[in-house]
Amino acid sequence: MTDITEENIYSALRECYDPEVPVDIVSLGLVYGVTIVDDWVGVKMTLTSPGCPASNVISQQVKDRVKKVPGVGDADVRIVWQPEWDASGMSDEAKKKLGVNK
């Protein structure tokens, strides 16, 4: 069995995008945490807004991508609304790309 690491999972999550935003979900600050139990991975994340029309697409994309990480048997995604997302969690690169001033 391959050792699953947070680094491997976050690397996979950097390949997931909100279809309306050209920045990955990690750089956007949408991922709040990763839990690894044996070969199961749980991702706790939020979206840029509660009414995000792509919520199902994004959560399925995350689940599918995480399940492709070597050693992962199953994955779940939990969308949470607390704390509420804001631009302060974005990486500097993402802010620059999207023209967001702190």
C-alpha positions in Angstrom: 0.0 0.0 0.0 1.3 3.4 -0.9 1.6 6.0 1.8 -0.9 8.7 1.2 0.4 12.1 2.4 -1.3 15.5 2.7 1.3 16.8 0.2 0.1 14.2 -2.4 -3.5 15.2 -1.8 -2.9 18.9 -1.9 -0.9 18.4 -5.1 -3.9 16.6 -6.6 -6.3 19.4 -5.4 -4.1 22.0 -7.2 -5.4 20.4 -10.4 -9.0 21.2 -9.5 -10.6 24.4 -10.7 -13.9 26.3 -10.3 -15.0 26.3 -14.0 -15.7 30.1 -13.7 -12.3 31.0 -12.2 -8.9 30.3 -13.8 -7.2 29.6 -10.4 -7.0 26.2 -8.6 -9.1 25.6 -5.5 -6.1 25.5 -3.2 -4.7 28.8 -4.4 -8.2 30.3 -4.0 -8.2 29.3 -0.3 -11.2 27.0 -0.7 -9.7 23.9 0.9 -9.9 24.1 4.7 -8.5 20.7 5.5 -7.7 17.1 4.5 -8.2 14.0 6.7 -6.5 10.7 5.9 -7.6 7.5 7.5 -6.0 4.4 6.1 -6.9 4.5 2.3 -9.8 7.0 2.8 -9.4 10.7 2.3 -11.8 13.4 3.3 -11.6 17.0 2.0 -13.3 19.8 3.9 -13.7 22.8 1.6 -16.0 25.7 0.8 -17.0 27.6 -2.4 -16.8 31.2 -3.2 -20.5 31.6 -2.6 -23.3 29.5 -1.2 -25.2 29.9 -4.5 -22.3 28.6 -6.6 -23.9 27.0 -9.7 -20.8 24.7 -10.1 -20.9 23.2 -6.6 -21.8 19.7 -7.7 -19.2 19.8 -10.5 -16.5 21.0 -8.3 -17.1 18.5 -5.5 -17.2 15.7 -8.0 -14.1 16.9 -9.6 -12.3 17.0 -6.2 -13.5 13.5 -5.3 -12.5 12.0 -8.6 -9.1 13.6 -8.6 -8.3 12.6 -5.0 -9.3 9.0 -5.8 -6.6 8.9 -8.5 -3.9 9.5 -6.0 -1.9 6.2 -5.5 -3.2 4.3 -2.5 -6.5 6.2 -2.1 -9.4 3.7 -2.0 -12.2 6.2 -1.4 -12.7 9.9 -0.9 -15.4 12.2 0.3 -15.9 15.9 0.0 -17.6 18.0 2.6 -18.7 21.5 1.6 -18.9 23.8 4.6 -20.0 27.5 4.9 -18.2 28.3 8.2 -15.9 30.0 8.1 -17.3 31.9 5.1 -14.8 32.2 2.3 -13.2 35.6 1.5 -10.3 36.7 -0.6 -7.9 36.9 2.4 -7.4 33.1 2.0 -6.1 33.4 -1.6 -2.5 33.0 -2.4 -0.6 36.1 -3.6 -0.3 34.6 -7.0 -4.1 34.0 -7.2 -4.8 37.6 -6.1 -2.5 38.9 -8.7 -4.0 36.7 -11.4 -7.5 37.8 -10.5 -6.7 41.5 -9.8 -7.7 41.3 -6.2 -6.2 43.8 -3.8 -5.8 42.3 -0.3 
